């Protein structure tokens, strides 16, 4: 939300990934600060108020720790806009091949040894099945050989595995899903865009539920698309779901040809309602700020009090840059170069919505 004179709500979308702006967020340039979608965990910054998610990716009883307050959207925490270059859904390749092809286009870093172990179990249990994996590092021969060697040690012959490097054109990348019958999700870091692409191209995806957001992205996507029966609770169930899906080619083909419409009509692709929910969420954040309810300032105030209570009593201390006022608040206590005192930015007398000033007579004090 932006007004002529300032930003009311600042949303960062990268978290602890390349070229992030967390240093700026640490300086708290906006009254309300939010992290969302680009990083599946807490930023760890006490200056960020909220993290946007949903009730499946981050269940209410989650044990995952966050410094931000979790705000759950009504449906999925994301919305997928299919590429206009995707092209049509192709028939399931098993119909013409005579065998089932499993696949994954996820980032290689997500394909852990445990994931390969489970995938090998599936391939070894389905006669003549194949595995196709596509990711950027497979342009390197040594990476390819190490990947194949790992699978061979798990009992899967390298002749049954196809490794594809990066495909530059988006149309060609999307059409590469025509090579696989069943998509195998990674864990404990599930796919996101790759899962959406797979479903839109008619390829059902087997995923596994977990205890953290990164593990539960597939749970959220498949549930909202209407495929909760493809969500496993553990590794054994993951294997059994894959085997069951591969055992009935006719049912697999029927699912493939209906999956794009199923997904297109789901909340995952409903951009209009998603936007309305997101706008309502932002408005609620702003209303809370105007009432003096700012999660990050409350958190910083609590941390400040902890610093004061843990400070040992020292007589005649040596001069330093740290001072405490008589009311128990820190004057210039610093950690790693940052002032730990809560910034005095809350002034709700200037809260406006659609150009109308709000709460002019209440909550005009500043938290410090």
N, C-alpha and C positions, 0 to 999 in steps of 0.2 A: 504494500500500500504506500503510495507516494503522494505527498502534497507539494505545493509549490515551494515551500520553505524547507522541507526536510523529509526524510524517510521515516515512516511510522513503524513499519515492520520490515526487518531485514532478514532475508532467507538465504542461507548458504547451502549449496548443493553438492559439495565435494568431500567434506569431512577430512579425514587423514589420507587423502589421495593427492596425486600430483597437482601442482599449481593451485593449491587451496589458499583460502583467505582467512584462515583461523587466527592469524596474527592480528588482522584487522578486527575480527569478532571479539578478540580478547580485550580490545580497547573500548568496546561497547559503543559504537557510533550511533546506534538506534535505540529507541525506547523498548522495543520488543524484538528479540532475536530468536531465530528459528533455524534448526538444521533438519534436512529432509532429503531423502531418496538416494543421494549419491554415496552414502557410506552406511553399512548395516550395523552400526554400533554407536555408542556414546562418543561425543567429541572429547569429553573430559574437561571441557571449559565451563567453569561456573558462571561465566557471563552470558551463556546461551540459555534462554528460558525454556524452550520447548523442542521436542523432537517428534515429528509427525510420523505416524505408523497406523496399524489397524489391529483389531482384536485377535487376529489369527497369527500374524507375523510376530506380534508381541502380546500374548495373552495377558489378561489382568493379573494373573498370579505369577508372572514371569520372575525368575530369580536373577535375570540379567541386570547388572547394575548400570544405572544412568545418572548423570548429574543433571540432565535436563528432565523436565516433566514430560511424560509421554502423553501425546494427544492422538487419539485414535479416530481416523476417518470412518464414516458410516459403512463403507464397503472395503474395497482394497486400498492399500496405501499408495498405489500407483495406478496410472491409466495408460493403456497401450494404444498408440495410433499406428495401425498397420501401414507398411510401406506401399505406396502406389505402384512400385516396381516389383512387387512380390510375384506376380504371375499366378496362374491357376494352381489348384491342388491336383497333384498327379495321383494316379491309382497306386495303391499300396504295392511296392515292388515284389513282395512275396508271391503275388498272383502270377507273375511272369517268371520270377527267378526260381520258384520252387523251394525257397528257403527264406528264413526270417533274418532281417538285418537290424541289429541294434545300433544305436549311434549316440554321439554327443558332440556338440559344437561349443562346449564350454571352455573357458580359459584353462590352460594347462595347469596353472597353479592350483586349481580346484580339484584336479584329478589326483588325489592322494594315493599312496600305496594301499590303503584300506579300500578305497573306491575301486581300484583295479582288482583287488582280491574278490570283491563282491561281483563285479562285472564278469570276471573269469568264471566264477561259479555259475552264473547264468548261461554264458556261452557254452560251457562244458556240458550243461544239462539239456541244451537244445541242439540236437544233431544237425550238423551242416550249417548252423547259423553263423553269421558274420558280424563283425564290429567295424563301424566306420567312425573315425574321430577326426575332427578338423580343428586346427588351431594354428596360430601364427608361427610358433617355434618349430613346427614340423618342416620348415624349409631347410633346417639344419640336419644333416645326416647323422651326426652324433646323438642328437636328441631323439631322432626317429629310432635309431638302433637301441638306445637305452630303454625307450618305451616298449619296444617289441621284446627286448630281452627280459624285461620285468614280467610281461604277460606270459612268455614261454616258461619262465620259472614257476608260474602259477598254473601251468598245464594247458595254456591256450596257444596253439601253433600260430606263428607269425603269418602264415599263408592265409589265415582266416581274418586278418586285420588289414584294413585300408586306412592309411594316414594321409590326410589332405592338409596342405598349407593354407595360408590366407588367400581368400578369393576376393579380388579387388572390387568387382562390380556387384552392387547390391542385388540386382536381379539374379545374377549367377549364384550368389551366396544363398538367397532364398530358395532357388530351384534345387540347390544341393540337398535340401530336405527330401527330395524325391528318391534319394538313395537309401533312406532308412524307413523301416516299418514302425519301430518303437524307439522313443528317445529315453535315455537313461540319465536322470539328473545326478548331479554331484552332491556330496555331503562331506563334512558338515557345513560347507558353503555352497548353497544351492544356486542354480542359475536364475537369472531374472529376465533379461532381454531374450536370451536364448530359449527359455521356456515359452515365452510369449510367441516368438517366431515359430517354434516347433508346433505349437497348438494351432496357430493361424494357418500353417501349411498342412494341417491335417494329421500331424504326427503326435499320437498320444504320448504323454510323458509320465514315467514312474518317478515319484519323489518320496522323500522320507521326512517325517516330522522330527523336530528336535527341541532343544531347550532355549535356543537363542534366535534372534531375528534372522541372521544369515542362513540358518538352517531351515527356517519356516517360510521363506519366501514362496517356495513351491506349494506349500500348504495353502497359503492365501490365494495364489493364482488358481490352482486346480479346484479349490472349494468354490470360488466365485464363478468359475466357468461351468461348474456342474459335474466335476469329475472327482468327487471325494473318494471314490472307490479305488483310485490310483495312488492314494497316499498311504505309505507304509509306516508302521510304528517302530520297526527295527530292521536290522539287516536281513534276517530270515524272511520276514514278511515282504520285504522289498524284492527278494529273489522270487518268492512264490507269486507275487503280483506280475512280475515280468514273464514268468513261465506260463501263467494262466492266460495272459494277453496273447502270447505267442502260440498258444495251442489251438486257437480258433481263427483261422485266416479270414473266413467269411465275416465274422463279427468284427474283426480288426479292420477289414475293408469298409464295412458299413460305418464304423465309427469315424474312420478317416474322412469319408465323403460328407459327413454331417458336422464335423468338428469346427470348420470355419464359421458356419452359420451359428453354431452353438456359442462360439467365442464372441462373435460379432454382436450378439444380442445380450451378452453378459455384462455385468458392471465393469469388468476389466476394460471393455472397449466403449463404454458409455461416457464419452467426454463431457457431454452437457451436464448430466447429473453429478459427475465427478467434480466439475468446476463449481457447481452450486454448493456441494459439500465443503470444498476447499475454501470458498469465499466465506461461508458461514463460520468455518473454523477460524479464519483470520479475524473476522469481525468479533467473535467471542474473545479472542486474545486481546484485541484492542479495548473492548469493554472492560475486561479484567484490569488492564493497565490503568484505565481511567478511574477505576475504583481503588487504585493503590495496590492491587494484587499483582506483584511482579515476582515470579518464582526465583529468578536469578539474584535479585536484590535480597530477598529473604535468605537465600542460601549463603550469599556472601556475608550477610550480617551474622549468621550462625557461625561461619568459619572464623570471622573476626573475633567473635566472643570466645571461641575455642582457643585462638591464639593468645588472647588476654588471660584466660584462665590457666593456660599451660605455662605462661611466662613465670619463671622462678623469681622469688623476691630477692633482690640484690641491693645491698646498702652501698651508697656512694658509687653507682655504676660509672664506668668510663664513658666519656662522651661518645655518642654514636649517632647514626642517622635515624634511629628508631625512637619515637616518643609516644607516650600515651597520655590522653587527656584525662581529667578527673572523672569524667562520666564513663570511663572504661572503654572508650573507642580509640583506635590506633590513629596516630597522626600521620606517620610516614613509614609504617612497617612495610618492608618490601621482601618479596621472595622471587628469585630469578628475575629481578629487575622490574617486577610489577607491584604496584601498590595494592595491598590486600584489602584496604578499606573499600566498602561498597561505594561505587560512584554516585554522586548526588545528581541524578538526572531526572528523578521522578518529580514531575510537576504537572499534575493532572488538571490544573486550571487552564491549560492550553489544549486539552484533549478536544479534538474535533472529529466530526463524522459528516461527510458530504457538505463540508463548509460550515456546519453548525457547531458552535462551541458547546462542550458537554461538561457537567459537574463543576460549574463555575464557583459554587459556594462551598464545596466539600472536597476533602482529600487534596488540599493544595499544598500540604507540607512536603518536605523532601526527606527521603530515607538516607541515612548516612551510616 
